Amino acid sequence: MGVVEAWRADRVGSALRGENPTVLARLPEAFAVIGDVQWLPGYCVLLTDDPSATRFSDLPRDRRLRYLDSVDHLAIAVETACVEADSGFRRVNIEILGSADPFLHTHVWPRYEWEPEQFRSKPVWCYPPERWRESATVLGSRHDPLRKAFTRLLTVTD
């Protein structure tokens, strides 16, 4: 397994070791990361910092509240950066699903007016599966301005 595949296979562990290249910032109980695909520019994920947490309920209440505070922090950063970057920004959708990956994580999806009408008001999971594999939207250097904006917004202290 190559270096790229290694961090993907253990996203939480690689974040804890400082080897996950998608990490934007360390937050309470979590890591803010930019999504591997950016067909909705600004897509981010909050990863638990506890590799044993597979569900939200695995965290004790005080840690759940800190995790949710980090969700809030990331969602506001995504909204702020996306408003600055794209006049078609509409809102942020937040989802804790846990169906595919075996660790606690939260999706933060920016949504846009320019999305195709048949998907605009539906969950992103209604988009065709090919969207997750399009080379044109894979995370790359063209997303550096968004990365920088997120990092700037996530490192601001209250």
HELIX and SHEET records of a PDB file:
HELIX    1   1 VAL A    3  ALA A    9  1                                   7    
HELIX    2   2 ARG A   11  LEU A   16  1                                   6    
HELIX    3   3 PHE A   56  ASP A   58  5                                   3    
HELIX    4   4 ARG A   61  ALA A   85  1                                  25    
HELIX    5   5 GLU A  117  ARG A  120  1                                   4    
HELIX    6   6 VAL A  124  CYS A  126  5                                   3    
HELIX    7   7 PRO A  129  ARG A  133  5                                   5    
HELIX    8   8 SER A  135  THR A  137  5                                   3    
HELIX    9   9 SER A  141  HIS A  143  5                                   3    
HELIX   10  10 ASP A  144  LEU A  154  1                                  11    
SHEET    1   A 5 VAL A  23  LEU A  27  0                                        
SHEET    2   A 5 ALA A  30  ILE A  34 -1                                        
SHEET    3   A 5 CYS A  44  THR A  48 -1                                        
SHEET    4   A 5 HIS A 105  TYR A 112 -1                                        
SHEET    5   A 5 PHE A  89  GLU A  95 -1                                        
END                                                                             
